[in-house]
Every structure is written in C-alpha cells, then in structure tokens.
Amino acid sequence: MVHKGFLRHGMFIEGKPINALARYQYYKAPPSIFARLAGMLPEALRPAPDPLLLIDKFIQAMHDMSVKSVWIQLFNANGTLDANGSGATAALVAALKSSGIVPVGWGYCYSENAGRDVELACRLCGTYRLDAFVADVEPGNKVRGRPDTWQLPAFEALIQGLSAKFGTANLGLSTFANMMVHADAVPVMHVAASYVCMFAPQVYWFDRDPVAYMRSSLASWRNSGIAAPLVATVQSYWDTGEGTPAKAVMETKVEMFVNNATKVDYGQLIGLNWYHAGGANSSQSGAMSDPMIGAIAAGQLNDKPYAASA
C-alpha cells in the first residue's frame, strides 16, 4: 500500500508555509493602488496580509495546476520551523484537507540529530494531524559547512523509529536524484528500502536537459538494485548564487519538461512533484513563477500514465 499523498501530481513547500503563501498574494489579481503604495513602505511598517486569504490564493493555484498533494516542511537541521504558530501551518493543513488536497509532512533529517528528528516528525505530524511523512536524507550534503555523514546504525535507528510511527505505507524518503553520482548514498537507500513505500529522487536539472536527466536518474536507481516505487521531484526553482541558470532559462526548462510528455516515462513513477512552491521571488532566486505555473497547468500532469501502486 502507498499513501495517497505520494501518488500522482504534488508540490513541495520549502520553509515556513507563510513564506510560500505570500508568493500567491496577487495570484490572478494584480495589486491595487493601495497595495502598491503599501509596498513602498519599510518592511516593518507594511500591513501583514491575512494568512487565510493567502491560503485561498495558494489553493486556487494548486487546483489550476491539478496538484493533489502538498508536502509541507516541518523542520530542518536547526529544528522546528513553525515553532510559535506564526507560519500558518495549522491553517494551511486544515484548508488543504477541506479542498481535497492531501497534506504530507516532511523534514530534513540530519545525521547528528537522528533521535531528535524522529521525535520531531512524530510530534509535529501529531500536532497537525498528518498521517504521512517524508524524510529528506542526503548523505554527504553540506550542512553547517561539513558533510552530512550517516553511519548505517544511526540511519537504521532513524528509519526504524519513523516506521514504528507511520508504517511503511505512510513513509517515504527524499534524496539525491542519481545514485551513480552519489554512490555513498546507495547503502543507506538499501537499508531504507525495507521501511519505506517509495523514494523521491530530487531531479534538479540545473543546466542539463530536463528529460534526459530524468531518464538517467531513474535508471540509476534500478541499476543500483533498488526496485521500490519512485516519486520524481523536479525543479521549479532558480538561484543564480547556487549555480542554476537564470530565471528565464529555468522557466524554459520547465516548459520543455512539461511539453515532452511522450519522452518522460511516467510509467516508471507513481508520482511527480515540484520543488518548490515559491517564496520571496526575485530575478536572482525564487520558485514557481507565473510562466511556470502556466506551463504546469497546461500540462495536466495529474493525468499522466503513472505506474499503478500496490
């Protein structure tokens, strides 16, 4: 069995939900003269938008893109993100459920915090009444200036603790796209395979051909002996400081990916989602621009011929 929040078309939220929601404040409705004038004020003096109105706009955009699940970040290596409730997590979860979109929790699980992260995942999913969780585990990823190095006993304790809470059908793991490039992650993924119902490779194409990189990444999982279902997480963000191409180029790549449906073997996937929903977008960094939303909406990605789940 696979939780319905892992199936077909979805969306990641990075960081506190309120930051992503703010990106949708003027979705399909340009700012009024008053709003433009308010935007000229120093940030401390600007009136805060109503989170419930932001959530309505966000859900409208998700429906336009045929998004059926939203994966909400609950914690990172530094701890809980919405510790004081100002991030609108609870309100967003309730609204998603009411609108027919499945909310899923996720968190970056850090090798030095394995025990803490099990507790955070269990407690926060309980707080928000989320019954599915995705552990983001990236062996070798730089955290606080040094590699995030997982020893197998520590990782097994993490994944067993999460499995005890969520069960296999409600637990997934997000990690690097290509196992040939990240061979050090393969032993960790083999341990995880007994405890999760799916893996979500992060197919961030940067300056590569999106479709070709997707195909080679998925092949690397099978060539590494991992047969579990896959949910591809594909790239809707740009960050020139991180080395991505410029915003306009990334918009073109999203359109290219969506329009090459016949070359994307959806039959190898049980789902596909986007990283990520956006935030304080600028020309230098951001995610899910209006042209990206338009291309994704036109692509009707929830209707692709995904593999059947058990």
C-alpha positions, 0 to 999 in steps of 0.5 A: 500500500502507498499513501495517497499523498505520494501518488500522482501530481504534488508540490513541495513547500520549502520553509515556513508555509507563510513564506510560500503563501505570500508568493500567491498574494496577487495570484490572478489579481494584480495589486491595487493602488493601495497595495502598491503604495503599501509596498513602498513602505519599510518592511516593518511598517507594511500591513501583514496580509491575512494568512487565510486569504493567502491560503485561498490564493495558494489553493486556487493555484494548486487546483489550476495546476491539478496538484493533489498533494502538498508536502509541507516542511516541518523542520530542518537541521536547526529544528522546528520551523513553525515553532510559535504558530506564526507560519500558518501551518495549522491553517494551511493543513486544515484548508488543504484537507477541506479542498481535497488536497492531501497534506504530507509532512516532511523534514530534513533529517540530519545525521547528528540529530537522528533521535531528535528528528524522529521525535520531531516528525512524530510530534509535529505530524501529531500536532497537525494531524498528518498521517504521512511523512517524508524524510529528506536524507542526503548523505554527504550534503553540506550542512553547517559547512561539513558533510552530512555523514550517516553511519548505517546504525544511526540511519537504521535507528532513524528509519526504524523509529519513523516506521514504528510511527507511520508504517511503511505505507505512510513513509517515504524518503527524499534524496539525491536524484542519481545514485551513480553520482552519489554512490555513498548514498546507495547503502543507506537507500538499501537499508531504507528500502525495507521501511519505506513505500517509495523514494523521491529522487530530487531531479534538479536539472540545473543546466542539463536537459530536463528529460534526459536527466530524468531518464538517467536518474531513474535508471540509476536507481534500478541499476543500483538494485533498488526496485521500490516505487519512485516519486520524481521531484523536479525543479521549479526553482532558480538561484543564480548564487547556487549555480542554476541558470537564470530565471528565464532559462529555468522557466524554459526548462520547465516548459520543455519538461512539461511539453515532452510528455511522450519522452518522460516515462511516467510509467516508471513513477507513481508520482511527480512533484515540484520543488518548490512552491515559491517564496520571496521571488526575485530575478536572482532566486525564487520558485514557481513563477507565473510562466511556470505555473502556466506551463504546469497547468497546461500540462495536466500532469495529474493525468499522466500514465503513472505506474499503478501502486500496490 
